[in-house]
Amino acid sequence: MADDFEMSVRKFLKQVGVTAQQELQRAAGSIGPDGPRTRTARAVITLDGSDLHHVVEAEIVLPDSNG
């Protein structure tokens, strides 16, 4: 049973990581060249049926507009 839990958590985290990276790259590309070159990224993890509300926050450095 614990193995099933571990595997499902790992699968979830892998999916979160891959999709989050894709979405952050897409969003960063849509931000114009004006303004700050760092932005706060935030992820919120919840679990239905529990009181889990875990927030992870970090500064993301946007790519140069020069490419």
PDB file of N, CA, C and O in Angstrom, chain B, residues numbered from 101:
ATOM      1  N   MET B 101       0.817  -1.192   0.000  1.00  0.00           N
ATOM      2  CA  MET B 101       0.000   0.000   0.000  1.00  0.00           C
ATOM      3  C   MET B 101       0.866   1.263   0.000  1.00  0.00           C
ATOM      4  O   MET B 101       0.581   2.216  -0.725  1.00  0.00           O
ATOM      5  N   ALA B 102       1.917   1.263   0.812  1.00  0.00           N
ATOM      6  CA  ALA B 102       2.814   2.420   0.858  1.00  0.00           C
ATOM      7  C   ALA B 102       3.508   2.621  -0.483  1.00  0.00           C
ATOM      8  O   ALA B 102       3.744   3.756  -0.899  1.00  0.00           O
ATOM      9  N   ASP B 103       3.835   1.523  -1.162  1.00  0.00           N
ATOM     10  CA  ASP B 103       4.469   1.632  -2.475  1.00  0.00           C
ATOM     11  C   ASP B 103       3.537   2.305  -3.478  1.00  0.00           C
ATOM     12  O   ASP B 103       3.981   3.119  -4.288  1.00  0.00           O
ATOM     13  N   ASP B 104       2.253   1.972  -3.429  1.00  0.00           N
ATOM     14  CA  ASP B 104       1.276   2.613  -4.312  1.00  0.00           C
ATOM     15  C   ASP B 104       1.219   4.114  -4.042  1.00  0.00           C
ATOM     16  O   ASP B 104       1.164   4.922  -4.969  1.00  0.00           O
ATOM     17  N   PHE B 105       1.233   4.468  -2.775  1.00  0.00           N
ATOM     18  CA  PHE B 105       1.207   5.882  -2.394  1.00  0.00           C
ATOM     19  C   PHE B 105       2.440   6.601  -2.923  1.00  0.00           C
ATOM     20  O   PHE B 105       2.330   7.652  -3.555  1.00  0.00           O
ATOM     21  N   GLU B 106       3.608   6.034  -2.666  1.00  0.00           N
ATOM     22  CA  GLU B 106       4.870   6.647  -3.109  1.00  0.00           C
ATOM     23  C   GLU B 106       4.885   6.830  -4.623  1.00  0.00           C
ATOM     24  O   GLU B 106       5.274   7.887  -5.121  1.00  0.00           O
ATOM     25  N   MET B 107       4.468   5.816  -5.344  1.00  0.00           N
ATOM     26  CA  MET B 107       4.471   5.885  -6.810  1.00  0.00           C
ATOM     27  C   MET B 107       3.481   6.933  -7.313  1.00  0.00           C
ATOM     28  O   MET B 107       3.786   7.671  -8.250  1.00  0.00           O
ATOM     29  N   SER B 108       2.306   7.006  -6.703  1.00  0.00           N
ATOM     30  CA  SER B 108       1.319   7.986  -7.156  1.00  0.00           C
ATOM     31  C   SER B 108       1.775   9.408  -6.840  1.00  0.00           C
ATOM     32  O   SER B 108       1.527  10.325  -7.623  1.00  0.00           O
ATOM     33  N   VAL B 109       2.436   9.598  -5.708  1.00  0.00           N
ATOM     34  CA  VAL B 109       2.962  10.925  -5.370  1.00  0.00           C
ATOM     35  C   VAL B 109       4.064  11.312  -6.350  1.00  0.00           C
ATOM     36  O   VAL B 109       4.089  12.441  -6.840  1.00  0.00           O
ATOM     37  N   ARG B 110       4.959  10.402  -6.633  1.00  0.00           N
ATOM     38  CA  ARG B 110       6.039  10.694  -7.592  1.00  0.00           C
ATOM     39  C   ARG B 110       5.493  11.023  -8.977  1.00  0.00           C
ATOM     40  O   ARG B 110       5.981  11.936  -9.641  1.00  0.00           O
ATOM     41  N   LYS B 111       4.481  10.278  -9.407  1.00  0.00           N
ATOM     42  CA  LYS B 111       3.864  10.525 -10.712  1.00  0.00           C
ATOM     43  C   LYS B 111       3.220  11.916 -10.737  1.00  0.00           C
ATOM     44  O   LYS B 111       3.365  12.657 -11.709  1.00  0.00           O
ATOM     45  N   PHE B 112       2.513  12.259  -9.662  1.00  0.00           N
ATOM     46  CA  PHE B 112       1.894  13.576  -9.558  1.00  0.00           C
ATOM     47  C   PHE B 112       2.944  14.682  -9.616  1.00  0.00           C
ATOM     48  O   PHE B 112       2.783  15.652 -10.356  1.00  0.00           O
ATOM     49  N   LEU B 113       4.016  14.541  -8.838  1.00  0.00           N
ATOM     50  CA  LEU B 113       5.056  15.570  -8.798  1.00  0.00           C
ATOM     51  C   LEU B 113       5.771  15.709 -10.135  1.00  0.00           C
ATOM     52  O   LEU B 113       6.142  16.816 -10.524  1.00  0.00           O
ATOM     53  N   LYS B 114       5.967  14.610 -10.836  1.00  0.00           N
ATOM     54  CA  LYS B 114       6.586  14.671 -12.162  1.00  0.00           C
ATOM     55  C   LYS B 114       5.686  15.444 -13.119  1.00  0.00           C
ATOM     56  O   LYS B 114       6.158  16.283 -13.886  1.00  0.00           O
ATOM     57  N   GLN B 115       4.387  15.155 -13.069  1.00  0.00           N
ATOM     58  CA  GLN B 115       3.441  15.856 -13.927  1.00  0.00           C
ATOM     59  C   GLN B 115       3.404  17.345 -13.585  1.00  0.00           C
ATOM     60  O   GLN B 115       3.375  18.185 -14.484  1.00  0.00           O
ATOM     61  N   VAL B 116       3.404  17.670 -12.314  1.00  0.00           N
ATOM     62  CA  VAL B 116       3.419  19.075 -11.890  1.00  0.00           C
ATOM     63  C   VAL B 116       4.670  19.765 -12.417  1.00  0.00           C
ATOM     64  O   VAL B 116       4.590  20.866 -12.962  1.00  0.00           O
ATOM     65  N   GLY B 117       5.822  19.126 -12.257  1.00  0.00           N
ATOM     66  CA  GLY B 117       7.075  19.733 -12.690  1.00  0.00           C
ATOM     67  C   GLY B 117       7.120  20.005 -14.178  1.00  0.00           C
ATOM     68  O   GLY B 117       7.504  21.093 -14.606  1.00  0.00           O
ATOM     69  N   VAL B 118       6.728  19.019 -14.965  1.00  0.00           N
ATOM     70  CA  VAL B 118       6.789  19.162 -16.425  1.00  0.00           C
ATOM     71  C   VAL B 118       5.802  20.215 -16.907  1.00  0.00           C
ATOM     72  O   VAL B 118       6.166  21.100 -17.682  1.00  0.00           O
ATOM     73  N   THR B 119       4.556  20.125 -16.452  1.00  0.00           N
ATOM     74  CA  THR B 119       3.565  21.080 -16.932  1.00  0.00           C
ATOM     75  C   THR B 119       3.828  22.490 -16.402  1.00  0.00           C
ATOM     76  O   THR B 119       3.592  23.472 -17.107  1.00  0.00           O
ATOM     77  N   ALA B 120       4.310  22.593 -15.178  1.00  0.00           N
ATOM     78  CA  ALA B 120       4.613  23.912 -14.632  1.00  0.00           C
ATOM     79  C   ALA B 120       5.736  24.579 -15.419  1.00  0.00           C
ATOM     80  O   ALA B 120       5.663  25.773 -15.708  1.00  0.00           O
ATOM     81  N   GLN B 121       6.774  23.821 -15.769  1.00  0.00           N
ATOM     82  CA  GLN B 121       7.866  24.400 -16.544  1.00  0.00           C
ATOM     83  C   GLN B 121       7.361  24.886 -17.896  1.00  0.00           C
ATOM     84  O   GLN B 121       7.723  25.980 -18.331  1.00  0.00           O
ATOM     85  N   GLN B 122       6.541  24.103 -18.559  1.00  0.00           N
ATOM     86  CA  GLN B 122       5.994  24.503 -19.860  1.00  0.00           C
ATOM     87  C   GLN B 122       5.159  25.770 -19.741  1.00  0.00           C
ATOM     88  O   GLN B 122       5.284  26.680 -20.561  1.00  0.00           O
ATOM     89  N   GLU B 123       4.315  25.829 -18.730  1.00  0.00           N
ATOM     90  CA  GLU B 123       3.449  26.995 -18.547  1.00  0.00           C
ATOM     91  C   GLU B 123       4.238  28.241 -18.151  1.00  0.00           C
ATOM     92  O   GLU B 123       3.923  29.343 -18.598  1.00  0.00           O
ATOM     93  N   LEU B 124       5.266  28.070 -17.310  1.00  0.00           N
ATOM     94  CA  LEU B 124       6.102  29.210 -16.942  1.00  0.00           C
ATOM     95  C   LEU B 124       6.854  29.754 -18.151  1.00  0.00           C
ATOM     96  O   LEU B 124       6.973  30.969 -18.312  1.00  0.00           O
ATOM     97  N   GLN B 125       7.359  28.869 -18.996  1.00  0.00           N
ATOM     98  CA  GLN B 125       8.054  29.317 -20.203  1.00  0.00           C
ATOM     99  C   GLN B 125       7.103  30.054 -21.137  1.00  0.00           C
ATOM    100  O   GLN B 125       7.461  31.085 -21.707  1.00  0.00           O
ATOM    101  N   ARG B 126       5.891  29.527 -21.295  1.00  0.00           N
ATOM    102  CA  ARG B 126       4.899  30.175 -22.148  1.00  0.00           C
ATOM    103  C   ARG B 126       4.545  31.551 -21.596  1.00  0.00           C
ATOM    104  O   ARG B 126       4.504  32.531 -22.340  1.00  0.00           O
ATOM    105  N   ALA B 127       4.291  31.623 -20.302  1.00  0.00           N
ATOM    106  CA  ALA B 127       3.909  32.888 -19.681  1.00  0.00           C
ATOM    107  C   ALA B 127       5.042  33.908 -19.739  1.00  0.00           C
ATOM    108  O   ALA B 127       4.803  35.086 -20.003  1.00  0.00           O
ATOM    109  N   ALA B 128       6.257  33.467 -19.496  1.00  0.00           N
ATOM    110  CA  ALA B 128       7.406  34.378 -19.533  1.00  0.00           C
ATOM    111  C   ALA B 128       7.576  34.973 -20.921  1.00  0.00           C
ATOM    112  O   ALA B 128       7.954  36.136 -21.061  1.00  0.00           O
ATOM    113  N   GLY B 129       7.297  34.175 -21.948  1.00  0.00           N
ATOM    114  CA  GLY B 129       7.411  34.663 -23.318  1.00  0.00           C
ATOM    115  C   GLY B 129       6.373  35.710 -23.668  1.00  0.00           C
ATOM    116  O   GLY B 129       6.558  36.471 -24.618  1.00  0.00           O
ATOM    117  N   SER B 130       5.291  35.760 -22.923  1.00  0.00           N
ATOM    118  CA  SER B 130       4.226  36.718 -23.225  1.00  0.00           C
ATOM    119  C   SER B 130       4.381  38.029 -22.458  1.00  0.00           C
ATOM    120  O   SER B 130       3.607  38.962 -22.671  1.00  0.00           O
ATOM    121  N   ILE B 131       5.365  38.111 -21.573  1.00  0.00           N
ATOM    122  CA  ILE B 131       5.593  39.334 -20.799  1.00  0.00           C
ATOM    123  C   ILE B 131       6.477  40.261 -21.614  1.00  0.00           C
ATOM    124  O   ILE B 131       7.532  39.855 -22.103  1.00  0.00           O
ATOM    125  N   GLY B 132       6.050  41.493 -21.757  1.00  0.00           N
ATOM    126  CA  GLY B 132       6.792  42.470 -22.552  1.00  0.00           C
ATOM    127  C   GLY B 132       8.141  42.819 -21.938  1.00  0.00           C
ATOM    128  O   GLY B 132       8.438  42.420 -20.812  1.00  0.00           O
ATOM    129  N   PRO B 133       8.954  43.563 -22.675  1.00  0.00           N
ATOM    130  CA  PRO B 133      10.309  43.882 -22.233  1.00  0.00           C
ATOM    131  C   PRO B 133      10.373  44.921 -21.117  1.00  0.00           C
ATOM    132  O   PRO B 133      11.418  45.077 -20.485  1.00  0.00           O
ATOM    133  N   ASP B 134       9.282  45.631 -20.867  1.00  0.00           N
ATOM    134  CA  ASP B 134       9.283  46.660 -19.822  1.00  0.00           C
ATOM    135  C   ASP B 134       8.994  46.036 -18.467  1.00  0.00           C
ATOM    136  O   ASP B 134       8.333  45.003 -18.369  1.00  0.00           O
ATOM    137  N   GLY B 135       9.493  46.672 -17.442  1.00  0.00           N
ATOM    138  CA  GLY B 135       9.206  46.205 -16.091  1.00  0.00           C
ATOM    139  C   GLY B 135      10.311  45.333 -15.532  1.00  0.00           C
ATOM    140  O   GLY B 135      11.357  45.157 -16.157  1.00  0.00           O
ATOM    141  N   PRO B 136      10.071  44.790 -14.355  1.00  0.00           N
ATOM    142  CA  PRO B 136      11.104  43.995 -13.683  1.00  0.00           C
ATOM    143  C   PRO B 136      11.420  42.701 -14.426  1.00  0.00           C
ATOM    144  O   PRO B 136      10.547  42.109 -15.060  1.00  0.00           O
ATOM    145  N   ARG B 137      12.663  42.274 -14.343  1.00  0.00           N
ATOM    146  CA  ARG B 137      13.098  41.036 -15.015  1.00  0.00           C
ATOM    147  C   ARG B 137      12.945  39.817 -14.117  1.00  0.00           C
ATOM    148  O   ARG B 137      13.237  38.697 -14.537  1.00  0.00           O
ATOM    149  N   THR B 138      12.495  40.023 -12.897  1.00  0.00           N
ATOM    150  CA  THR B 138      12.173  38.887 -12.033  1.00  0.00           C
ATOM    151  C   THR B 138      10.705  38.994 -11.639  1.00  0.00           C
ATOM    152  O   THR B 138      10.172  40.087 -11.453  1.00  0.00           O
ATOM    153  N   ARG B 139      10.080  37.859 -11.519  1.00  0.00           N
ATOM    154  CA  ARG B 139       8.673  37.784 -11.105  1.00  0.00           C
ATOM    155  C   ARG B 139       8.533  36.656 -10.098  1.00  0.00           C
ATOM    156  O   ARG B 139       9.316  35.706 -10.093  1.00  0.00           O
ATOM    157  N   THR B 140       7.538  36.776  -9.257  1.00  0.00           N
ATOM    158  CA  THR B 140       7.278  35.739  -8.271  1.00  0.00           C
ATOM    159  C   THR B 140       6.413  34.650  -8.896  1.00  0.00           C
ATOM    160  O   THR B 140       5.359  34.929  -9.468  1.00  0.00           O
ATOM    161  N   ALA B 141       6.870  33.418  -8.780  1.00  0.00           N
ATOM    162  CA  ALA B 141       6.080  32.254  -9.190  1.00  0.00           C
ATOM    163  C   ALA B 141       5.588  31.586  -7.911  1.00  0.00           C
ATOM    164  O   ALA B 141       6.279  31.555  -6.893  1.00  0.00           O
ATOM    165  N   ARG B 142       4.380  31.055  -7.998  1.00  0.00           N
ATOM    166  CA  ARG B 142       3.770  30.473  -6.800  1.00  0.00           C
ATOM    167  C   ARG B 142       3.032  29.196  -7.196  1.00  0.00           C
ATOM    168  O   ARG B 142       2.320  29.160  -8.199  1.00  0.00           O
ATOM    169  N   ALA B 143       3.212  28.168  -6.404  1.00  0.00           N
ATOM    170  CA  ALA B 143       2.475  26.915  -6.586  1.00  0.00           C
ATOM    171  C   ALA B 143       1.760  26.599  -5.285  1.00  0.00           C
ATOM    172  O   ALA B 143       2.320  26.748  -4.199  1.00  0.00           O
ATOM    173  N   VAL B 144       0.527  26.164  -5.411  1.00  0.00           N
ATOM    174  CA  VAL B 144      -0.270  25.804  -4.242  1.00  0.00           C
ATOM    175  C   VAL B 144      -0.659  24.336  -4.382  1.00  0.00           C
ATOM    176  O   VAL B 144      -1.236  23.927  -5.389  1.00  0.00           O
ATOM    177  N   ILE B 145      -0.335  23.555  -3.362  1.00  0.00           N
ATOM    178  CA  ILE B 145      -0.672  22.131  -3.340  1.00  0.00           C
ATOM    179  C   ILE B 145      -1.766  21.918  -2.298  1.00  0.00           C
ATOM    180  O   ILE B 145      -1.625  22.324  -1.145  1.00  0.00           O
ATOM    181  N   THR B 146      -2.843  21.285  -2.710  1.00  0.00           N
ATOM    182  CA  THR B 146      -3.921  20.929  -1.797  1.00  0.00           C
ATOM    183  C   THR B 146      -4.212  19.443  -1.964  1.00  0.00           C
ATOM    184  O   THR B 146      -3.833  18.835  -2.965  1.00  0.00           O
ATOM    185  N   LEU B 147      -4.872  18.877  -0.998  1.00  0.00           N
ATOM    186  CA  LEU B 147      -5.263  17.466  -1.048  1.00  0.00           C
ATOM    187  C   LEU B 147      -6.702  17.369  -0.580  1.00  0.00           C
ATOM    188  O   LEU B 147      -7.017  17.665   0.573  1.00  0.00           O
ATOM    189  N   ASP B 148      -7.575  16.949  -1.495  1.00  0.00           N
ATOM    190  CA  ASP B 148      -8.988  16.807  -1.137  1.00  0.00           C
ATOM    191  C   ASP B 148      -9.139  15.970   0.126  1.00  0.00           C
ATOM    192  O   ASP B 148      -8.445  14.969   0.307  1.00  0.00           O
ATOM    193  N   GLY B 149     -10.041  16.386   0.986  1.00  0.00           N
ATOM    194  CA  GLY B 149     -10.319  15.649   2.206  1.00  0.00           C
ATOM    195  C   GLY B 149      -9.338  15.898   3.338  1.00  0.00           C
ATOM    196  O   GLY B 149      -9.419  15.259   4.388  1.00  0.00           O
ATOM    197  N   SER B 150      -8.406  16.829   3.128  1.00  0.00           N
ATOM    198  CA  SER B 150      -7.429  17.159   4.180  1.00  0.00           C
ATOM    199  C   SER B 150      -7.356  18.672   4.313  1.00  0.00           C
ATOM    200  O   SER B 150      -7.952  19.411   3.529  1.00  0.00           O
ATOM    201  N   ASP B 151      -6.617  19.116   5.314  1.00  0.00           N
ATOM    202  CA  ASP B 151      -6.428  20.560   5.482  1.00  0.00           C
ATOM    203  C   ASP B 151      -5.121  21.037   4.841  1.00  0.00           C
ATOM    204  O   ASP B 151      -4.644  22.131   5.142  1.00  0.00           O
ATOM    205  N   LEU B 152      -4.549  20.221   3.963  1.00  0.00           N
ATOM    206  CA  LEU B 152      -3.292  20.594   3.313  1.00  0.00           C
ATOM    207  C   LEU B 152      -3.491  21.806   2.405  1.00  0.00           C
ATOM    208  O   LEU B 152      -4.367  21.824   1.541  1.00  0.00           O
ATOM    209  N   HIS B 153      -2.664  22.803   2.623  1.00  0.00           N
ATOM    210  CA  HIS B 153      -2.602  23.998   1.771  1.00  0.00           C
ATOM    211  C   HIS B 153      -1.147  24.451   1.819  1.00  0.00           C
ATOM    212  O   HIS B 153      -0.775  25.284   2.645  1.00  0.00           O
ATOM    213  N   HIS B 154      -0.329  23.898   0.930  1.00  0.00           N
ATOM    214  CA  HIS B 154       1.110  24.138   0.933  1.00  0.00           C
ATOM    215  C   HIS B 154       1.459  25.075  -0.216  1.00  0.00           C
ATOM    216  O   HIS B 154       1.131  24.799  -1.371  1.00  0.00           O
ATOM    217  N   VAL B 155       2.121  26.177   0.101  1.00  0.00           N
ATOM    218  CA  VAL B 155       2.483  27.175  -0.905  1.00  0.00           C
ATOM    219  C   VAL B 155       3.999  27.177  -1.064  1.00  0.00           C
ATOM    220  O   VAL B 155       4.741  27.253  -0.084  1.00  0.00           O
ATOM    221  N   VAL B 156       4.443  27.093  -2.307  1.00  0.00           N
ATOM    222  CA  VAL B 156       5.862  27.210  -2.648  1.00  0.00           C
ATOM    223  C   VAL B 156       5.988  28.465  -3.509  1.00  0.00           C
ATOM    224  O   VAL B 156       5.251  28.642  -4.478  1.00  0.00           O
ATOM    225  N   GLU B 157       6.925  29.325  -3.143  1.00  0.00           N
ATOM    226  CA  GLU B 157       7.084  30.595  -3.833  1.00  0.00           C
ATOM    227  C   GLU B 157       8.562  30.815  -4.125  1.00  0.00           C
ATOM    228  O   GLU B 157       9.418  30.520  -3.291  1.00  0.00           O
ATOM    229  N   ALA B 158       8.858  31.338  -5.318  1.00  0.00           N
ATOM    230  CA  ALA B 158      10.246  31.626  -5.680  1.00  0.00           C
ATOM    231  C   ALA B 158      10.275  32.723  -6.734  1.00  0.00           C
ATOM    232  O   ALA B 158       9.308  32.939  -7.464  1.00  0.00           O
ATOM    233  N   GLU B 159      11.403  33.405  -6.792  1.00  0.00           N
ATOM    234  CA  GLU B 159      11.609  34.420  -7.822  1.00  0.00           C
ATOM    235  C   GLU B 159      12.112  33.740  -9.093  1.00  0.00           C
ATOM    236  O   GLU B 159      13.036  32.927  -9.053  1.00  0.00           O
ATOM    237  N   ILE B 160      11.496  34.082 -10.207  1.00  0.00           N
ATOM    238  CA  ILE B 160      11.866  33.550 -11.511  1.00  0.00           C
ATOM    239  C   ILE B 160      12.499  34.694 -12.308  1.00  0.00           C
ATOM    240  O   ILE B 160      11.925  35.780 -12.397  1.00  0.00           O
ATOM    241  N   VAL B 161      13.653  34.459 -12.873  1.00  0.00           N
ATOM    242  CA  VAL B 161      14.322  35.460 -13.714  1.00  0.00           C
ATOM    243  C   VAL B 161      13.827  35.273 -15.141  1.00  0.00           C
ATOM    244  O   VAL B 161      13.977  34.198 -15.723  1.00  0.00           O
ATOM    245  N   LEU B 162      13.243  36.311 -15.694  1.00  0.00           N
ATOM    246  CA  LEU B 162      12.710  36.237 -17.056  1.00  0.00           C
ATOM    247  C   LEU B 162      13.852  36.246 -18.065  1.00  0.00           C
ATOM    248  O   LEU B 162      14.916  36.808 -17.807  1.00  0.00           O
ATOM    249  N   PRO B 163      13.623  35.619 -19.216  1.00  0.00           N
ATOM    250  CA  PRO B 163      14.661  35.623 -20.245  1.00  0.00           C
ATOM    251  C   PRO B 163      14.852  37.012 -20.829  1.00  0.00           C
ATOM    252  O   PRO B 163      13.932  37.830 -20.825  1.00  0.00           O
ATOM    253  N   ASP B 164      16.054  37.273 -21.331  1.00  0.00           N
ATOM    254  CA  ASP B 164      16.324  38.537 -22.032  1.00  0.00           C
ATOM    255  C   ASP B 164      15.411  38.641 -23.233  1.00  0.00           C
ATOM    256  O   ASP B 164      15.125  37.642 -23.893  1.00  0.00           O
ATOM    257  N   SER B 165      14.948  39.856 -23.519  1.00  0.00           N
ATOM    258  CA  SER B 165      14.108  40.045 -24.694  1.00  0.00           C
ATOM    259  C   SER B 165      14.920  39.916 -25.981  1.00  0.00           C
ATOM    260  O   SER B 165      14.353  39.847 -27.072  1.00  0.00           O
ATOM    261  N   ASN B 166      16.259  39.882 -25.852  1.00  0.00           N
ATOM    262  CA  ASN B 166      17.123  39.728 -27.023  1.00  0.00           C
ATOM    263  C   ASN B 166      17.198  38.288 -27.489  1.00  0.00           C
ATOM    264  O   ASN B 166      17.778  38.007 -28.538  1.00  0.00           O
ATOM    265  N   GLY B 167      16.628  37.382 -26.733  1.00  0.00           N
ATOM    266  CA  GLY B 167      16.627  35.988 -27.149  1.00  0.00           C
ATOM    267  C   GLY B 167      17.517  35.209 -26.267  1.00  0.00           C
ATOM    268  O   GLY B 167      17.661  34.000 -26.447  1.00  0.00           O
TER     269      GLY B 167
END
